[in-house]
Amino acid sequence: MTVSETFKLSLPDDTHIVVSREFDAPRDLVWQAMTSSDLIRRWVAGPPGWEMTICEDDRRVGGEFHWAWTGPDGMQLAMRGVNREIVPPQRGSRTERFEMVGGPPMGEQLATLVLVEQGGRTHMTITLEYDSKAARDGAAASGMEHGMSANYARLDELLAQAGSGSK
Amino acid sequence: MTDQQLSATFAALADPTRRAILARLAQGEASVNELAEPFHISQPAISRHLKVLERAGLIARGRDAQKRPRTIVPQPLADASAWLERYREIWEPGFQRLDNLLKDLQSQEQPDAPRRADS
């Protein structure tokens, strides 16, 4: 089974979205890649034409994080929040809120990351919790499509570039 | 597909009994009695679940006026599935990038033995 086939998404109830995925690497390394700003910049990039301009994270409980991207024509997208829990290398939670200049206000979500190591591989679960069902469905429909896709969309193009560049 | 339809679909799917009812109907139409059989709950309770599924547009009533069988309406489920697939398309490229990064980091951690040792 390829790693990407391990992607799973579920809606266990009205206010949660659960995303899970396996990575072929030990947990310590996955934790590092998902929490160190230098490494985050290397995979949470923007789509072509977008650049991750801010990647700051005060890695303390109560500390704030701030990610931002600048796109074509100076479009701005940011995600901010506060770290609620940090238990390396297994568990972290933080509040998250997307901000888009000129875009609709987006609600806050509580994101909890859990990493479990099994036989040298790491099983990741991200649980997104919303205040209400409407907020979840709204975030899923609008915030995700605009915010998340601005973040992740067409990254496979970048992947291909990175792949050919490393040869 | 409207957000409202999607919400109604996911709300209807949030309950395990309703998912089981849909799984049964996916095999063919069934009467309320037939649907109630495998569950240890009252018929009024089953009827309430059926009403939720019907309002969400996931099931419809068949032609037989006597038995009033329920049938599955596949389109909203297909739409919900397409929505989930789009979600995957949004997340997965980032994760694949992370796969590559993890591979890079692991190969850095185990560098080849220094060439000098060969000579």
Interface residues (C-beta under 8 A of the other chain):
Chain A: V3 S4 F7 L9 L11 P12 D13 D14 V19 R21 F23 D24 A25 L29 V30 Q32 A33 M34 L39 R42 W43 V44 A45 K133 A134 D137 G138 A140 A141 M144 E145 M148 S149 N151 Y152 A153 R154 L155 D156 L158 L159 A162 G163
Chain B: D3 L6 S7 F10 A11 L13 A14 W83 L84 R86 Y87 R88 I90 W91 E92 P93 G94 F95 Q96 R97 L98 D99 N100 L101 L102 K103 L105 Q106 E109
